[in-house]
């Protein structure tokens, strides 16, 4: 999708409860990677995570009642398609689109939902299928119960993978028709608090970013069997953090040479070189703001949604070292994520 000047579009999610403007639209300069805000739509509360599928943008509403909304984005700006629908869970933090469904990870209720879509991209209201996670972890104030934080299809499209901070585990699920079922569960180190997962381009490795222990767990992924096997764990910071670290976002370079992470408590981005089945020592740079919640790689630039400083910063990535170099930022109050069309 492009605006009138031939530029691509970016869509920024935000927390309206913290002063965000809803879903923001920005034009993307193809040469510099710079973002220029062109509009905002405040149609649902706390649209903290977004996913784009063709000409439809989907947004969670990260509230106690838990909902998702669909927007048509083939015109001047996002236009709501019907009313938001319930995910039959609370505080959805992540969503993805797969096999004619929107999948949501519901942090508050510790569950994953699958919501079928109509041909025009709208939801089939009242048809959410829910798979509840069970379990807990040793960190009493964060792991008293299941807390699903991310859900996405694997690269083969055969499986759905959900990451649960509360149970220190990653679940592999199957979606058959409108039925969602558990296939396999991988247990990670107790107290690690996995938050997000990113696959290597080879489709045979996955990197799990752990929020409660500032590390990445490198895993082998077997798409034929639908199994995930931990192979090692690497710190995302070169030194012990001062205070809580709270890693948040993770991305992998298209050539598979680098993994990037964001750490909120330290306000840094880390680059970790891929070394076979392990990751090398991290290098860090400032994130360009405060409390980097999510990172996105697009057209050679790394974009960071800095929630507490209220901006999205962009970085050019050195092709040899993978080190990001800040190039600019745009104001985006309570920014939480960025996706590109």
TORKOL-4160 file (C-alpha; in steps of 0.2 Angstrom, whole numbers, padded with zeros to 4 digits, m for minus):
341
<pt num="1" X="0000" Y="0000" Z="0000"/>
<pt num="2" X="0006" Y="0018" Z="m0004"/>
<pt num="3" X="0000" Y="0035" Z="0000"/>
<pt num="4" X="m0002" Y="0049" Z="m0013"/>
<pt num="5" X="0017" Y="0052" Z="m0014"/>
<pt num="6" X="0021" Y="0033" Z="m0018"/>
<pt num="7" X="0028" Y="0030" Z="m0001"/>
<pt num="8" X="0024" Y="0014" Z="0009"/>
<pt num="9" X="0013" Y="0015" Z="0025"/>
<pt num="10" X="0018" Y="0011" Z="0043"/>
<pt num="11" X="0005" Y="0008" Z="0057"/>
<pt num="12" X="0009" Y="0012" Z="0075"/>
<pt num="13" X="m0001" Y="0004" Z="0089"/>
<pt num="14" X="m0002" Y="0013" Z="0106"/>
<pt num="15" X="m0010" Y="0013" Z="0123"/>
<pt num="16" X="m0024" Y="0025" Z="0124"/>
<pt num="17" X="m0025" Y="0023" Z="0143"/>
<pt num="18" X="m0008" Y="0031" Z="0144"/>
<pt num="19" X="m0011" Y="0045" Z="0132"/>
<pt num="20" X="m0009" Y="0036" Z="0115"/>
<pt num="21" X="m0019" Y="0042" Z="0100"/>
<pt num="22" X="m0025" Y="0024" Z="0095"/>
<pt num="23" X="m0018" Y="0018" Z="0078"/>
<pt num="24" X="m0007" Y="0030" Z="0069"/>
<pt num="25" X="m0003" Y="0030" Z="0051"/>
<pt num="26" X="0014" Y="0036" Z="0044"/>
<pt num="27" X="0021" Y="0038" Z="0027"/>
<pt num="28" X="0038" Y="0029" Z="0025"/>
<pt num="29" X="0052" Y="0038" Z="0015"/>
<pt num="30" X="0060" Y="0025" Z="0004"/>
<pt num="31" X="0077" Y="0032" Z="0004"/>
<pt num="32" X="0080" Y="0037" Z="0023"/>
<pt num="33" X="0067" Y="0025" Z="0031"/>
<pt num="34" X="0060" Y="0041" Z="0040"/>
<pt num="35" X="0042" Y="0041" Z="0046"/>
<pt num="36" X="0030" Y="0055" Z="0044"/>
<pt num="37" X="0013" Y="0055" Z="0053"/>
<pt num="38" X="m0002" Y="0057" Z="0042"/>
<pt num="39" X="m0016" Y="0052" Z="0053"/>
<pt num="40" X="m0023" Y="0043" Z="0068"/>
<pt num="41" X="m0039" Y="0033" Z="0072"/>
<pt num="42" X="m0045" Y="0031" Z="0090"/>
<pt num="43" X="m0058" Y="0018" Z="0087"/>
<pt num="44" X="m0054" Y="0005" Z="0101"/>
<pt num="45" X="m0045" Y="0007" Z="0118"/>
<pt num="46" X="m0027" Y="0001" Z="0119"/>
<pt num="47" X="m0023" Y="m0005" Z="0102"/>
<pt num="48" X="m0006" Y="m0011" Z="0108"/>
<pt num="49" X="m0002" Y="m0024" Z="0095"/>
<pt num="50" X="m0006" Y="m0024" Z="0076"/>
<pt num="51" X="m0005" Y="m0037" Z="0062"/>
<pt num="52" X="m0007" Y="m0033" Z="0043"/>
<pt num="53" X="m0015" Y="m0045" Z="0030"/>
<pt num="54" X="m0016" Y="m0038" Z="0013"/>
<pt num="55" X="m0028" Y="m0023" Z="0014"/>
<pt num="56" X="m0034" Y="m0027" Z="0032"/>
<pt num="57" X="m0026" Y="m0021" Z="0048"/>
<pt num="58" X="m0030" Y="m0030" Z="0064"/>
<pt num="59" X="m0028" Y="m0023" Z="0081"/>
<pt num="60" X="m0030" Y="m0031" Z="0099"/>
<pt num="61" X="m0039" Y="m0021" Z="0112"/>
<pt num="62" X="m0028" Y="m0025" Z="0127"/>
<pt num="63" X="m0041" Y="m0023" Z="0140"/>
<pt num="64" X="m0049" Y="m0033" Z="0154"/>
<pt num="65" X="m0063" Y="m0038" Z="0142"/>
<pt num="66" X="m0051" Y="m0042" Z="0128"/>
<pt num="67" X="m0057" Y="m0038" Z="0110"/>
<pt num="68" X="m0050" Y="m0037" Z="0092"/>
<pt num="69" X="m0054" Y="m0025" Z="0078"/>
<pt num="70" X="m0052" Y="m0025" Z="0059"/>
<pt num="71" X="m0048" Y="m0010" Z="0048"/>
<pt num="72" X="m0048" Y="m0008" Z="0030"/>
<pt num="73" X="m0032" Y="0001" Z="0025"/>
<pt num="74" X="m0033" Y="0003" Z="0006"/>
<pt num="75" X="m0039" Y="0021" Z="0006"/>
<pt num="76" X="m0034" Y="0037" Z="0015"/>
<pt num="77" X="m0033" Y="0029" Z="0032"/>
<pt num="78" X="m0039" Y="0015" Z="0042"/>
<pt num="79" X="m0058" Y="0012" Z="0042"/>
<pt num="80" X="m0066" Y="0001" Z="0055"/>
<pt num="81" X="m0074" Y="m0015" Z="0047"/>
<pt num="82" X="m0089" Y="m0019" Z="0059"/>
<pt num="83" X="m0088" Y="m0018" Z="0078"/>
<pt num="84" X="m0074" Y="m0025" Z="0088"/>
<pt num="85" X="m0077" Y="m0043" Z="0094"/>
<pt num="86" X="m0073" Y="m0052" Z="0110"/>
<pt num="87" X="m0058" Y="m0064" Z="0110"/>
<pt num="88" X="m0066" Y="m0073" Z="0125"/>
<pt num="89" X="m0051" Y="m0069" Z="0135"/>
<pt num="90" X="m0043" Y="m0054" Z="0144"/>
<pt num="91" X="m0029" Y="m0043" Z="0140"/>
<pt num="92" X="m0023" Y="m0049" Z="0123"/>
<pt num="93" X="m0005" Y="m0043" Z="0120"/>
<pt num="94" X="m0002" Y="m0051" Z="0103"/>
<pt num="95" X="m0010" Y="m0057" Z="0087"/>
<pt num="96" X="m0006" Y="m0064" Z="0070"/>
<pt num="97" X="m0016" Y="m0070" Z="0055"/>
<pt num="98" X="m0016" Y="m0088" Z="0049"/>
<pt num="99" X="m0027" Y="m0100" Z="0039"/>
<pt num="100" X="m0042" Y="m0088" Z="0038"/>
<pt num="101" X="m0041" Y="m0084" Z="0057"/>
<pt num="102" X="m0035" Y="m0071" Z="0068"/>
<pt num="103" X="m0025" Y="m0078" Z="0083"/>
<pt num="104" X="m0023" Y="m0069" Z="0099"/>
<pt num="105" X="m0012" Y="m0072" Z="0115"/>
<pt num="106" X="m0022" Y="m0067" Z="0130"/>
<pt num="107" X="m0010" Y="m0062" Z="0144"/>
<pt num="108" X="m0023" Y="m0060" Z="0158"/>
<pt num="109" X="m0033" Y="m0076" Z="0155"/>
<pt num="110" X="m0018" Y="m0086" Z="0150"/>
<pt num="111" X="m0026" Y="m0092" Z="0134"/>
<pt num="112" X="m0025" Y="m0092" Z="0115"/>
<pt num="113" X="m0040" Y="m0088" Z="0104"/>
<pt num="114" X="m0043" Y="m0092" Z="0086"/>
<pt num="115" X="m0057" Y="m0080" Z="0078"/>
<pt num="116" X="m0063" Y="m0085" Z="0060"/>
<pt num="117" X="m0063" Y="m0072" Z="0047"/>
<pt num="118" X="m0076" Y="m0069" Z="0033"/>
<pt num="119" X="m0070" Y="m0067" Z="0015"/>
<pt num="120" X="m0069" Y="m0048" Z="0017"/>
<pt num="121" X="m0058" Y="m0049" Z="0032"/>
<pt num="122" X="m0072" Y="m0045" Z="0045"/>
<pt num="123" X="m0074" Y="m0056" Z="0060"/>
<pt num="124" X="m0087" Y="m0070" Z="0062"/>
<pt num="125" X="m0094" Y="m0063" Z="0078"/>
<pt num="126" X="m0096" Y="m0074" Z="0094"/>
<pt num="127" X="m0086" Y="m0088" Z="0086"/>
<pt num="128" X="m0069" Y="m0087" Z="0095"/>
<pt num="129" X="m0062" Y="m0104" Z="0099"/>
<pt num="130" X="m0051" Y="m0104" Z="0115"/>
<pt num="131" X="m0037" Y="m0115" Z="0121"/>
<pt num="132" X="m0032" Y="m0112" Z="0139"/>
<pt num="133" X="m0014" Y="m0114" Z="0146"/>
<pt num="134" X="m0012" Y="m0122" Z="0162"/>
<pt num="135" X="0003" Y="m0120" Z="0175"/>
<pt num="136" X="0013" Y="m0108" Z="0184"/>
<pt num="137" X="0031" Y="m0103" Z="0188"/>
<pt num="138" X="0043" Y="m0099" Z="0203"/>
<pt num="139" X="0043" Y="m0080" Z="0201"/>
<pt num="140" X="0028" Y="m0077" Z="0213"/>
<pt num="141" X="0023" Y="m0060" Z="0207"/>
<pt num="142" X="0024" Y="m0063" Z="0189"/>
<pt num="143" X="0021" Y="m0082" Z="0187"/>
<pt num="144" X="0006" Y="m0086" Z="0198"/>
<pt num="145" X="m0003" Y="m0093" Z="0183"/>
<pt num="146" X="m0002" Y="m0094" Z="0164"/>
<pt num="147" X="0001" Y="m0078" Z="0154"/>
<pt num="148" X="0001" Y="m0081" Z="0135"/>
<pt num="149" X="0011" Y="m0067" Z="0128"/>
<pt num="150" X="0013" Y="m0071" Z="0109"/>
<pt num="151" X="0006" Y="m0082" Z="0096"/>
<pt num="152" X="0011" Y="m0085" Z="0078"/>
<pt num="153" X="0011" Y="m0098" Z="0064"/>
<pt num="154" X="0028" Y="m0107" Z="0061"/>
<pt num="155" X="0037" Y="m0104" Z="0045"/>
<pt num="156" X="0030" Y="m0120" Z="0037"/>
<pt num="157" X="0012" Y="m0115" Z="0041"/>
<pt num="158" X="0008" Y="m0132" Z="0049"/>
<pt num="159" X="0008" Y="m0126" Z="0067"/>
<pt num="160" X="0004" Y="m0112" Z="0079"/>
<pt num="161" X="0017" Y="m0108" Z="0092"/>
<pt num="162" X="0012" Y="m0099" Z="0108"/>
<pt num="163" X="0024" Y="m0092" Z="0121"/>
<pt num="164" X="0019" Y="m0091" Z="0139"/>
<pt num="165" X="0028" Y="m0080" Z="0152"/>
<pt num="166" X="0019" Y="m0088" Z="0167"/>
<pt num="167" X="0022" Y="m0106" Z="0164"/>
<pt num="168" X="0040" Y="m0105" Z="0157"/>
<pt num="169" X="0035" Y="m0114" Z="0141"/>
<pt num="170" X="0031" Y="m0113" Z="0123"/>
<pt num="171" X="0016" Y="m0123" Z="0116"/>
<pt num="172" X="0014" Y="m0130" Z="0099"/>
<pt num="173" X="m0004" Y="m0131" Z="0093"/>
<pt num="174" X="m0014" Y="m0137" Z="0078"/>
<pt num="175" X="m0028" Y="m0127" Z="0070"/>
<pt num="176" X="m0039" Y="m0139" Z="0060"/>
<pt num="177" X="m0054" Y="m0131" Z="0053"/>
<pt num="178" X="m0060" Y="m0120" Z="0068"/>
<pt num="179" X="m0053" Y="m0132" Z="0081"/>
<pt num="180" X="m0038" Y="m0127" Z="0091"/>
<pt num="181" X="m0028" Y="m0141" Z="0100"/>
<pt num="182" X="m0012" Y="m0143" Z="0110"/>
<pt num="183" X="0001" Y="m0154" Z="0101"/>
<pt num="184" X="0017" Y="m0152" Z="0111"/>
<pt num="185" X="0024" Y="m0141" Z="0125"/>
<pt num="186" X="0042" Y="m0136" Z="0127"/>
<pt num="187" X="0047" Y="m0132" Z="0145"/>
<pt num="188" X="0061" Y="m0119" Z="0147"/>
<pt num="189" X="0072" Y="m0115" Z="0162"/>
<pt num="190" X="0061" Y="m0111" Z="0177"/>
<pt num="191" X="0059" Y="m0093" Z="0181"/>
<pt num="192" X="0065" Y="m0087" Z="0163"/>
<pt num="193" X="0048" Y="m0080" Z="0159"/>
<pt num="194" X="0048" Y="m0082" Z="0140"/>
<pt num="195" X="0040" Y="m0067" Z="0131"/>
<pt num="196" X="0042" Y="m0068" Z="0112"/>
<pt num="197" X="0049" Y="m0080" Z="0099"/>
<pt num="198" X="0057" Y="m0077" Z="0082"/>
<pt num="199" X="0061" Y="m0090" Z="0069"/>
<pt num="200" X="0078" Y="m0091" Z="0059"/>
<pt num="201" X="0075" Y="m0089" Z="0040"/>
<pt num="202" X="0081" Y="m0107" Z="0038"/>
<pt num="203" X="0065" Y="m0113" Z="0047"/>
<pt num="204" X="0075" Y="m0125" Z="0058"/>
<pt num="205" X="0080" Y="m0113" Z="0073"/>
<pt num="206" X="0070" Y="m0102" Z="0084"/>
<pt num="207" X="0075" Y="m0089" Z="0097"/>
<pt num="208" X="0065" Y="m0086" Z="0113"/>
<pt num="209" X="0067" Y="m0070" Z="0122"/>
<pt num="210" X="0065" Y="m0072" Z="0140"/>
<pt num="211" X="0058" Y="m0057" Z="0150"/>
<pt num="212" X="0062" Y="m0062" Z="0168"/>
<pt num="213" X="0079" Y="m0068" Z="0165"/>
<pt num="214" X="0087" Y="m0056" Z="0152"/>
<pt num="215" X="0092" Y="m0070" Z="0140"/>
<pt num="216" X="0088" Y="m0078" Z="0123"/>
<pt num="217" X="0085" Y="m0097" Z="0122"/>
<pt num="218" X="0091" Y="m0104" Z="0106"/>
<pt num="219" X="0080" Y="m0119" Z="0100"/>
<pt num="220" X="0080" Y="m0132" Z="0087"/>
<pt num="221" X="0063" Y="m0132" Z="0077"/>
<pt num="222" X="0057" Y="m0148" Z="0068"/>
<pt num="223" X="0042" Y="m0143" Z="0057"/>
<pt num="224" X="0039" Y="m0161" Z="0052"/>
<pt num="225" X="0036" Y="m0167" Z="0070"/>
<pt num="226" X="0030" Y="m0150" Z="0077"/>
<pt num="227" X="0043" Y="m0150" Z="0091"/>
<pt num="228" X="0054" Y="m0137" Z="0099"/>
<pt num="229" X="0070" Y="m0142" Z="0108"/>
<pt num="230" X="0081" Y="m0130" Z="0118"/>
<pt num="231" X="0099" Y="m0130" Z="0113"/>
<pt num="232" X="0107" Y="m0116" Z="0124"/>
<pt num="233" X="0104" Y="m0099" Z="0133"/>
<pt num="234" X="0113" Y="m0083" Z="0130"/>
<pt num="235" X="0112" Y="m0066" Z="0139"/>
<pt num="236" X="0106" Y="m0051" Z="0129"/>
<pt num="237" X="0116" Y="m0039" Z="0139"/>
<pt num="238" X="0136" Y="m0039" Z="0140"/>
<pt num="239" X="0135" Y="m0036" Z="0159"/>
<pt num="240" X="0124" Y="m0039" Z="0173"/>
<pt num="241" X="0110" Y="m0026" Z="0173"/>
<pt num="242" X="0107" Y="m0013" Z="0186"/>
<pt num="243" X="0090" Y="m0017" Z="0192"/>
<pt num="244" X="0076" Y="m0026" Z="0182"/>
<pt num="245" X="0080" Y="m0028" Z="0164"/>
<pt num="246" X="0063" Y="m0033" Z="0156"/>
<pt num="247" X="0068" Y="m0038" Z="0138"/>
<pt num="248" X="0053" Y="m0035" Z="0126"/>
<pt num="249" X="0056" Y="m0037" Z="0107"/>
<pt num="250" X="0066" Y="m0048" Z="0096"/>
<pt num="251" X="0070" Y="m0049" Z="0077"/>
<pt num="252" X="0081" Y="m0059" Z="0066"/>
<pt num="253" X="0090" Y="m0052" Z="0050"/>
<pt num="254" X="0083" Y="m0059" Z="0034"/>
<pt num="255" X="0100" Y="m0067" Z="0030"/>
<pt num="256" X="0100" Y="m0076" Z="0047"/>
<pt num="257" X="0117" Y="m0068" Z="0053"/>
<pt num="258" X="0110" Y="m0057" Z="0067"/>
<pt num="259" X="0097" Y="m0057" Z="0081"/>
<pt num="260" X="0092" Y="m0040" Z="0089"/>
<pt num="261" X="0083" Y="m0038" Z="0105"/>
<pt num="262" X="0076" Y="m0023" Z="0115"/>
<pt num="263" X="0078" Y="m0022" Z="0134"/>
<pt num="264" X="0066" Y="m0009" Z="0143"/>
<pt num="265" X="0074" Y="m0008" Z="0160"/>
<pt num="266" X="0090" Y="m0003" Z="0152"/>
<pt num="267" X="0084" Y="0007" Z="0137"/>
<pt num="268" X="0095" Y="m0002" Z="0125"/>
<pt num="269" X="0095" Y="m0012" Z="0109"/>
<pt num="270" X="0106" Y="m0028" Z="0108"/>
<pt num="271" X="0114" Y="m0036" Z="0093"/>
<pt num="272" X="0119" Y="m0054" Z="0094"/>
<pt num="273" X="0129" Y="m0063" Z="0080"/>
<pt num="274" X="0122" Y="m0080" Z="0075"/>
<pt num="275" X="0136" Y="m0093" Z="0077"/>
<pt num="276" X="0128" Y="m0110" Z="0072"/>
<pt num="277" X="0117" Y="m0116" Z="0085"/>
<pt num="278" X="0122" Y="m0103" Z="0098"/>
<pt num="279" X="0123" Y="m0084" Z="0099"/>
<pt num="280" X="0139" Y="m0073" Z="0102"/>
<pt num="281" X="0142" Y="m0060" Z="0114"/>
<pt num="282" X="0130" Y="m0045" Z="0113"/>
<pt num="283" X="0134" Y="m0027" Z="0108"/>
<pt num="284" X="0122" Y="m0014" Z="0114"/>
<pt num="285" X="0117" Y="0004" Z="0109"/>
<pt num="286" X="0104" Y="0016" Z="0116"/>
<pt num="287" X="0086" Y="0013" Z="0110"/>
<pt num="288" X="0083" Y="0032" Z="0106"/>
<pt num="289" X="0070" Y="0034" Z="0119"/>
<pt num="290" X="0063" Y="0026" Z="0135"/>
<pt num="291" X="0055" Y="0009" Z="0137"/>
<pt num="292" X="0057" Y="0001" Z="0120"/>
<pt num="293" X="0042" Y="m0011" Z="0119"/>
<pt num="294" X="0043" Y="m0018" Z="0102"/>
<pt num="295" X="0056" Y="m0018" Z="0087"/>
<pt num="296" X="0052" Y="m0021" Z="0069"/>
<pt num="297" X="0065" Y="m0024" Z="0054"/>
<pt num="298" X="0059" Y="m0016" Z="0038"/>
<pt num="299" X="0069" Y="m0013" Z="0022"/>
<pt num="300" X="0086" Y="m0013" Z="0031"/>
<pt num="301" X="0080" Y="m0001" Z="0045"/>
<pt num="302" X="0076" Y="m0006" Z="0063"/>
<pt num="303" X="0061" Y="0003" Z="0071"/>
<pt num="304" X="0059" Y="0004" Z="0089"/>
<pt num="305" X="0042" Y="0009" Z="0098"/>
<pt num="306" X="0048" Y="0018" Z="0114"/>
<pt num="307" X="0033" Y="0018" Z="0125"/>
<pt num="308" X="0037" Y="0029" Z="0139"/>
<pt num="309" X="0046" Y="0043" Z="0129"/>
<pt num="310" X="0032" Y="0042" Z="0117"/>
<pt num="311" X="0041" Y="0040" Z="0100"/>
<pt num="312" X="0046" Y="0028" Z="0086"/>
<pt num="313" X="0065" Y="0029" Z="0082"/>
<pt num="314" X="0073" Y="0021" Z="0067"/>
<pt num="315" X="0090" Y="0015" Z="0065"/>
<pt num="316" X="0101" Y="0010" Z="0050"/>
<pt num="317" X="0109" Y="m0007" Z="0052"/>
<pt num="318" X="0127" Y="m0009" Z="0048"/>
<pt num="319" X="0127" Y="m0024" Z="0036"/>
<pt num="320" X="0144" Y="m0030" Z="0042"/>
<pt num="321" X="0142" Y="m0029" Z="0061"/>
<pt num="322" X="0123" Y="m0028" Z="0063"/>
<pt num="323" X="0125" Y="m0013" Z="0074"/>
<pt num="324" X="0110" Y="m0001" Z="0073"/>
<pt num="325" X="0114" Y="0017" Z="0071"/>
<pt num="326" X="0100" Y="0030" Z="0075"/>
<pt num="327" X="0094" Y="0040" Z="0061"/>
<pt num="328" X="0078" Y="0049" Z="0068"/>
<pt num="329" X="0062" Y="0048" Z="0077"/>
<pt num="330" X="0044" Y="0053" Z="0076"/>
<pt num="331" X="0032" Y="0058" Z="0091"/>
<pt num="332" X="0020" Y="0044" Z="0095"/>
<pt num="333" X="0013" Y="0045" Z="0113"/>
<pt num="334" X="0013" Y="0028" Z="0122"/>
<pt num="335" X="0019" Y="0019" Z="0106"/>
<pt num="336" X="0018" Y="0000" Z="0108"/>
<pt num="337" X="0022" Y="m0008" Z="0090"/>
<pt num="338" X="0025" Y="m0004" Z="0072"/>
<pt num="339" X="0020" Y="m0014" Z="0057"/>
<pt num="340" X="0023" Y="m0010" Z="0038"/>
<pt num="341" X="0012" Y="m0011" Z="0022"/>
